[in-house]
Amino acid sequence: MEGQPSGRTDARRAPAHPLLLEIDTWPWLSGLSAAAGRELDLATVPPHVWDQVADGGYDLVWLMGVWQRSPAGVAVARADTGLVASFRAALPDLADADVVGSPYCVRDYVVDDRFGGPAALAVARAELRARGVGLVLDFVPNHVAPDHPWVSSHPERFVLGSAEDLAQDPSGYVELAGHVVALGRDPYFPPWPDVVQLDAFSPDLRAAVVGTLRDIAGQCDGVRCDMAMLVMDDVFAGTWGDRVGEPPPRPYWPEVVEAVRETHPGFLFLAEAYWDREAALQDQGFDHCYDKRLYDRLVDGAPAADVAAHLAAEPAYQRRLVRFLENHDEPRAAAVLDPARHRAAAVATLTQCGLRLVHDGQTVGRRTRLPVFLGRYPDEPVDAELETFYRRLLGALLDPTFRTGSWQLCRTTGWEGNPAAAQVVSWCWSGDARWLVVVNLGEVPAAAHVATPWPDLRSARLLLHDPTQAAAYERSGDDLVDGLYVELPAWGWHLFRVSAALEEDTDDTPAHR
């Protein structure tokens, strides 16, 4: 909602390599309310819940889906038999009240009453900020709900059609407030039936978007922009052609991002991005863009050489990616990866540079991918072993090196007759401490030599301690520089903190196995 007054609170600057927790706000609050025996909103979340978030080491929390849901969108969802079937698959005891509407079918950029409205969001932000955690919210640039106020007050902000378009393509257009309006779409899929298409080439729309984002920026520290590539000028023109005419002089995102940062310096822009558009969106002002390529390679079981090739891209590009093993758009990791692969992929994902995203429920082994239209999670048991693993991994990642240090890919070599060595990938961090990460991305044991870029360690006696596995080894600095020999089981890993060995610890045998 443009022009809504809000108190100015400067964005909390995230570290260079932040850790972000995505929370699906409606079902999360429903779960907290059930546990408390009363309905909670964002202002009444128990303090210990925010404490747990901060103790997990998260720099940012993305409260996904806080904006007003659309009654019109809910009606569309409840009438769609395919969607309802997916709802019942996820929530067998589905009730009508569970269908709360898509958070990406935004009726207005005002905090939904279910969450306590804007005042409650301000309380939640203050609670997070008091614990050193920033807040990220959603922005959907491509479309809005059919009952959004702009549909009647500013039809010029939409892609419009004609009566003939509606007659010939009733699945692509809808009549609203006396106008035929295009339904929102991705060029590779049919239109979404519950949203209407904004005209990214409309100067009036762009000015309204800046006003909306400035209002949002007064309430949080950053936005995750849904399907950000859809409003890039060339993509938008390719999707809508002559119907939208020529683009304005400046591309959409540079115009919008720069205008928002004029009033809110340091405001964080995250892009959901696909189709190899990440670098272009970084160039257009985004701080971080989704790294779907790493996700696909880890989940699909691509050769480790392909993973290493991806990680060999320019460091400036790597630092501005979003690494994830699941999010609300992807299947639950515990449902698609067996326990050993899950752990290896989690280590490989969360020890990268850039922004690292953890999805609420990921660390306890939730298996049901909940459709975003639903406001309640199914009951699922906690995977205690997985929870322990993540507690140890996130505990290691509390070291500030993983937020402010320098990341570098390591050289990994094997030898003739040992093809399994090709399964091993490795990288390191330098900063307040030094960390060496080695992962076997294969289903058989592997051995390799890993060389670090630390020539100053030559002749040093070093302790290599892996806090995720209670393992410690003593090695010489020459080993790390020339090539540390490692043996790993299938889907095994080492997350070594490298430090000087104490005199009483220096021998040639592992301290722990």
C-alpha positions in Angstrom: 0.0 0.0 0.0 1.7 3.2 -1.2 2.1 6.2 1.0 1.4 4.4 4.3 3.2 6.3 7.0 5.7 4.3 9.0 8.4 5.2 11.5 11.8 5.3 10.0 14.0 2.6 11.4 17.3 2.1 9.5 17.9 -1.4 8.1 20.1 -3.6 10.2 23.1 -4.5 8.0 23.6 -8.2 7.7 27.2 -9.6 7.6 28.8 -10.5 4.3 27.7 -14.2 4.6 24.5 -14.2 6.7 22.5 -17.2 7.9 18.8 -16.8 7.3 15.9 -18.8 8.7 12.7 -18.9 6.6 9.5 -19.2 8.6 6.2 -20.0 7.0 4.4 -17.5 9.2 0.8 -18.8 9.3 1.4 -22.5 10.0 4.2 -21.5 12.4 2.0 -19.3 14.4 -0.7 -22.0 14.3 1.7 -24.5 15.8 2.8 -22.0 18.5 -0.8 -21.3 19.3 -1.7 -24.9 19.6 1.2 -25.5 22.0 0.3 -22.4 24.1 -3.4 -23.3 24.2 -4.4 -19.8 22.9 -4.2 -17.9 19.7 -0.9 -16.1 19.4 0.0 -13.3 17.0 3.4 -11.7 16.1 3.2 -9.5 19.2 2.6 -12.4 21.6 5.2 -14.9 20.4 6.8 -16.2 23.6 10.3 -14.7 24.2 11.9 -18.1 24.4 10.9 -18.7 20.7 12.9 -15.6 19.6 15.7 -16.7 21.9 15.9 -20.1 20.1 16.1 -18.3 16.8 19.0 -16.1 18.0 20.7 -19.1 19.7 20.6 -20.9 16.4 23.0 -18.3 15.0 20.6 -16.8 12.5 21.4 -13.3 11.3 18.1 -12.8 9.5 14.6 -14.2 9.8 12.3 -14.2 6.7 8.7 -14.2 7.9 7.2 -15.5 4.8 3.6 -14.5 4.1 2.7 -11.7 6.5 0.8 -9.6 4.0 -3.0 -9.5 3.7 -4.4 -12.7 2.1 -7.0 -12.4 -0.6 -10.6 -13.7 -0.1 -10.9 -13.9 -3.9 -7.7 -16.0 -4.0 -9.0 -18.3 -1.3 -12.2 -18.8 -3.3 -10.2 -19.7 -6.4 -8.1 -22.2 -4.4 -11.0 -23.9 -2.7 -12.7 -24.4 -6.1 -9.6 -25.9 -7.8 -9.9 -29.7 -7.5 -6.2 -30.2 -8.3 -5.1 -27.8 -5.6 -7.6 -29.3 -3.1 -6.2 -32.8 -3.8 -2.6 -31.5 -3.0 -4.0 -30.0 0.2 -5.4 -33.3 1.3 -2.2 -35.1 0.4 -0.3 -32.8 2.8 -3.0 -32.5 5.4 -5.3 -35.5 5.5 -7.7 -34.0 8.1 -8.1 -30.8 6.0 -10.8 -28.4 7.0 -12.0 -25.3 5.1 -10.4 -23.1 7.7 -7.0 -24.5 6.8 -7.2 -23.0 3.3 -6.0 -19.5 4.1 -4.8 -18.5 0.6 -1.5 -18.0 -1.1 0.9 -15.6 0.5 1.9 -14.7 -3.1 -1.7 -13.6 -3.9 -1.4 -10.3 -2.0 -4.5 -8.3 -1.5 -2.5 -5.4 0.1 0.9 -4.9 1.6 -0.5 -4.5 5.1 0.2 -7.1 7.8 -2.7 -9.5 7.9 -5.1 -9.2 10.9 -4.4 -12.9 11.7 -0.8 -11.8 12.7 -1.9 -8.8 14.7 -1.5 -6.1 12.0 1.4 -3.7 11.6 1.7 -3.0 15.3 2.3 -6.7 16.0 4.9 -6.9 13.3 6.7 -4.0 14.8 6.8 -5.8 18.1 8.3 -8.9 16.4 10.9 -6.8 14.7 11.9 -5.2 17.9 12.2 -8.6 19.6 14.5 -9.8 16.8 16.5 -6.6 16.7 17.1 -6.8 20.4 18.7 -10.2 19.8 20.8 -9.0 16.9 18.6 -10.5 14.2 17.3 -8.7 11.1 13.8 -9.2 9.5 13.1 -10.0 5.9 9.6 -9.9 4.3 8.1 -10.7 0.9 7.6 -8.6 -2.2 5.9 -9.9 -5.3 6.7 -7.7 -8.3 4.9 -9.6 -11.0 1.3 -9.8 -9.8 -1.3 -9.1 -7.1 -4.6 -10.5 -6.0 -7.7 -9.8 -8.1 -9.2 -7.9 -5.2 -6.1 -5.7 -4.7 -7.2 -2.0 -4.5 -5.3 -1.0 -7.6 -7.5 -3.2 -9.8 -10.3 -0.7 -9.4 -8.4 2.5 -8.6 -5.5 2.2 -11.1 -6.2 -0.2 -13.9 -3.4 1.4 -15.9 -0.9 -0.5 -13.7 -2.0 -3.8 -15.2 -1.6 -5.7 -18.4 -5.1 -5.2 -20.0 -6.9 -7.1 -22.6 -10.0 -6.9 -24.6 -13.4 -8.7 -24.7 -12.0 -10.6 -27.7 -9.0 -11.8 -25.6 -11.3 -12.9 -22.8 -13.5 -14.8 -25.2 -10.6 -16.5 -27.0 -8.5 -17.2 -23.9 -10.7 -17.4 -20.8 -7.9 -19.1 -18.8 -5.6 -16.1 -19.4 -7.8 -13.2 -18.8 -10.5 -12.1 -16.3 -13.0 -9.3 -16.2 -12.7 -7.1 -13.1 -14.1 -3.7 -12.3 -15.1 -3.1 -15.9 -11.8 -4.1 -17.4 -10.3 -7.2 -18.9 -7.1 -7.9 -17.1 -4.5 -10.5 -17.9 -3.8 -13.2 -15.3 -0.3 -13.4 -13.9 2.1 -15.7 -15.6 5.5 -17.2 -16.0 6.3 -17.5 -19.8 6.9 -21.3 -19.4 3.7 -22.2 -17.6 0.0 -21.6 -17.9 -1.3 -18.5 -16.1 -1.9 -18.5 -12.3 -5.7 -18.4 -11.8 -5.6 -16.4 -8.6 -3.5 -13.4 -9.5 -3.5 -10.6 -12.1 -0.6 -9.3 -14.1 1.1 -6.0 -13.3 2.6 -4.0 -16.2 6.3 -3.6 -15.4 6.6 -1.1 -18.2 4.1 1.3 -16.8 5.8 4.4 -15.3 2.9 4.8 -12.9 3.3 1.2 -11.7 7.0 1.7 -11.1 6.4 4.8 -9.0 3.8 2.9 -7.0 6.2 0.0 -6.5 8.8 2.4 -5.1 6.2 3.8 -2.7 5.2 0.3 -1.6 8.7 -0.8 -1.1 9.6 2.3 0.9 6.7 1.5 3.2 7.9 -2.1 3.5 11.4 -0.9 4.2 10.1 1.0 7.1 9.0 -2.2 8.7 11.9 -4.6 8.1 15.5 -4.9 7.0 15.1 -6.5 3.6 12.8 -8.1 1.1 12.8 -11.4 -0.8 11.5 -10.6 -4.2 9.4 -13.4 -5.7 10.3 -14.6 -9.2 12.4 -11.4 -9.6 13.4 -12.2 -13.2 9.9 -12.0 -14.5 9.9 -8.2 -14.5 13.4 -7.8 -16.0 12.8 -5.8 -19.2 13.8 -8.5 -21.7 11.9 -11.2 -19.9 8.8 -9.1 -19.5 8.9 -8.0 -23.2 9.3 -11.6 -24.3 6.3 -12.7 -22.2 3.9 -10.0 -23.3 5.2 -8.6 -26.6 3.3 -5.8 -28.3 0.7 -5.8 -25.6 3.0 -3.8 -23.3 4.9 -1.7 -25.8 8.4 -0.4 -25.3 10.2 -0.4 -22.0 11.0 2.8 -20.1 14.5 4.3 -20.5 15.8 2.6 -17.3 15.5 -1.2 -16.5 12.9 -2.1 -13.9 15.2 -3.2 -11.0 17.9 -0.5 -11.1 15.2 2.1 -11.2 13.3 0.6 -8.3 16.2 -0.5 -6.1 18.1 2.8 -6.3 15.0 4.8 -5.5 14.3 2.7 -2.4 17.9 2.9 -1.2 17.8 6.7 -1.5 15.5 6.7 1.5 16.5 3.4 3.1 20.3 3.0 2.7 21.5 -0.6 3.3 18.1 -2.1 2.7 18.6 -5.7 1.6 17.3 -7.1 -1.7 17.1 -10.9 -2.2 16.0 -12.4 -5.5 14.3 -15.7 -6.2 15.9 -16.2 -9.6 16.2 -18.9 -12.2 17.2 -19.4 -15.8 20.8 -18.2 -15.2 19.6 -14.7 -14.4 21.5 -14.5 -11.1 24.5 -12.5 -12.4 22.3 -10.0 -14.3 20.1 -9.5 -11.2 23.2 -8.9 -9.1 24.3 -6.3 -11.6 20.9 -4.7 -11.3 21.2 -4.1 -7.6 20.3 -7.4 -5.8 22.5 -8.3 -2.8 21.9 -12.0 -3.1 20.2 -14.3 -5.7 19.0 -17.9 -5.4 21.6 -20.5 -6.3 19.3 -23.2 -7.8 22.2 -24.7 -9.7 24.0 -25.8 -6.5 20.8 -27.1 -5.1 20.0 -29.2 -8.2 23.5 -30.6 -8.4 23.5 -31.7 -4.7 20.0 -33.1 -4.7 20.2 -34.8 -8.1 23.5 -36.4 -7.3 25.6 -34.7 -10.0 29.3 -35.6 -10.1 31.4 -33.8 -7.6 33.4 -32.3 -10.5 30.2 -30.4 -11.6 29.8 -29.1 -8.0 33.4 -28.0 -7.9 33.1 -26.3 -11.3 30.1 -24.3 -10.1 32.0 -23.3 -7.0 34.9 -22.2 -9.1 33.0 -19.1 -10.4 34.2 -15.6 -9.6 34.3 -15.0 -5.8 32.3 -11.7 -6.1 29.5 -13.7 -7.8 29.7 -16.5 -5.3 29.4 -14.2 -2.3 26.1 -12.9 -3.6 24.3 -16.2 -4.0 21.6 -17.7 -1.7 22.5 -21.3 -0.8 19.7 -23.7 0.3 18.9 -27.3 0.7 15.1 -26.7 0.9 12.7 -23.8 1.0 8.9 -23.5 0.7 9.1 -24.1 -3.1 11.2 -27.3 -2.9 10.5 -30.7 -1.4 11.6 -31.3 2.2 15.2 -32.4 2.2 14.4 -35.3 4.6 11.8 -36.6 2.1 14.1 -36.7 -0.9 17.5 -37.5 0.6 18.4 -40.5 2.7 20.0 -39.5 6.1 23.6 -39.8 5.1 23.1 -37.8 1.8 21.1 -35.2 3.7 23.9 -34.6 6.1 26.6 -34.4 3.5 24.4 -32.0 1.4 23.7 -29.9 4.4 27.4 -29.5 5.2 28.1 -28.7 1.5 25.4 -26.1 1.4 25.7 -24.3 4.7 29.4 -23.9 4.7 29.5 -22.0 1.4 30.0 -18.3 1.1 27.0 -16.0 0.4 23.7 -16.1 2.2 22.8 -19.5 3.6 19.1 -20.3 4.0 17.6 -22.8 6.5 13.9 -23.6 6.2 11.8 -23.9 9.4 11.4 -27.6 10.1 14.4 -28.6 8.0 16.6 -29.2 11.1 14.0 -31.6 12.8 13.3 -33.6 9.7 9.9 -32.5 8.6 9.0 -34.5 5.5 5.8 -32.8 4.3 6.1 -30.0 1.8 3.1 -27.9 2.9 1.3 -26.0 0.1 1.6 -22.3 0.8 -2.2 -22.0 0.7 -2.5 -23.9 4.0 -2.3 -22.4 7.5 -1.5 -25.6 9.6 1.2 -28.2 9.5 0.5 -31.9 9.9 1.8 -33.6 13.0 5.2 -35.1 12.3 7.7 -36.7 14.6 11.0 -35.0 15.3 14.0 -36.8 13.9 16.2 -36.7 17.0 19.4 -37.8 15.2 19.0 -35.2 12.5 18.2 -32.5 15.0 21.4 -33.4 16.9 23.4 -33.2 13.6 22.0 -29.8 12.8 22.6 -28.5 16.3 26.3 -29.4 16.0 26.6 -28.0 12.5 24.9 -24.7 13.4 27.0 -24.6 16.6 30.1 -24.8 14.5 28.8 -22.1 12.2 28.5 -19.7 15.1 32.2 -18.9 14.5 32.2 -15.4 13.0 34.6 -16.6 10.3 31.6 -18.1 8.5 30.0 -14.6 8.4 32.9 -12.2 7.9 35.8 -14.3 6.7 37.1 -15.2 3.2 36.1 -18.4 1.4 38.2 -20.2 -1.1 38.0 -23.5 -3.0 40.7 -26.0 -2.3 42.6 -28.2 -4.7 41.6 -31.8 -4.4 43.5 -34.5 -6.1 43.5 -38.3 -6.2 45.7 -40.8 -8.1 45.5 -43.2 -10.9 43.4 -46.2 -10.1 41.3 -44.4 -7.5 38.3 -43.0 -9.3 36.5 -42.5 -6.0 38.8 -39.5 -5.3 36.8 -37.6 -7.8 33.8 -37.6 -5.4 35.6 -35.4 -3.0 35.2 -31.6 -2.9 36.8 -29.1 -0.5 36.9 -25.5 0.5 38.3 -23.4 3.3 37.6 -20.3 5.4 40.1 -17.7 6.7 39.2 -15.0 9.3 39.0 -15.0 13.0 39.8 -18.7 12.7 40.6 -21.1 9.9 38.3 -23.9 8.8 38.7 -26.7 6.3 35.7 -28.4 4.8 35.9 -31.7 2.9 32.9 -33.6 1.7 32.5 -37.0 -0.1 29.6 -36.5 -2.5 29.5 -40.2 -3.5 27.9 -43.4 -2.4 31.2 -45.3 -1.9 34.1 -44.5 0.4 36.7 -42.2 -1.1 40.3 -40.9 -0.3 42.0 -37.9 -1.7 44.6 -35.2 -1.0 43.4 -31.7 -0.2 45.7 -28.7 -0.5 44.9 -25.5 1.2 46.0 -21.9 0.2 47.8 -21.4 3.5 51.6 -21.4 2.9 52.2 -19.6 6.2 51.3 -22.9 8.0 54.4 -24.7 6.7 56.3 -26.4 9.6 53.5 -25.7 12.0 52.1 -28.4 14.2 48.3 -28.2 13.9 45.2 -29.6 15.5 42.3 -30.3 13.2 39.1 -30.5 15.3 35.7 -31.4 13.8 33.0 -30.3 16.3 30.3 -31.9 14.3 31.7 -35.4 14.9 33.8 -35.0 18.0 36.9 -35.9 16.0 40.4 -34.4 16.3 43.7 -35.1 14.4 47.2 -33.7 14.7 48.9 -32.9 11.4 51.8 -30.8 10.1 51.3 -27.6 8.3 53.2 -29.1 5.4 50.4 -31.7 5.0 47.8 -29.0 4.6 49.8 -27.0 2.1 51.0 -29.9 0.0 48.0 -32.1 0.2 46.3 -33.4 3.4 45.4 -37.1 3.0 41.7 -37.7 3.9 39.6 -40.9 3.9 35.9 -40.5 4.0 33.0 -43.0 4.1 30.2 -42.7 1.6 28.6 -39.2 2.1 31.1 -38.5 4.8 32.6 -35.1 5.6 35.1 -33.3 7.7 34.5 -29.8 9.1 37.9 -29.0 10.6 38.8 -26.0 12.7 42.5 -25.6 12.2 44.5 -24.3 15.1 48.0 -24.6 16.6 48.5 -27.9 18.5 49.1 -27.6 22.2 52.4 -29.1 23.4 50.7 -31.9 25.3 48.5 -32.8 22.3 51.2 -33.2 19.7 51.5 -36.8 18.6 50.7 -38.5 15.4 47.5 -40.3 16.3 44.0 -39.0 16.2 42.7 -37.6 19.4 39.3 -39.0 18.6 37.9 -41.3 16.0 
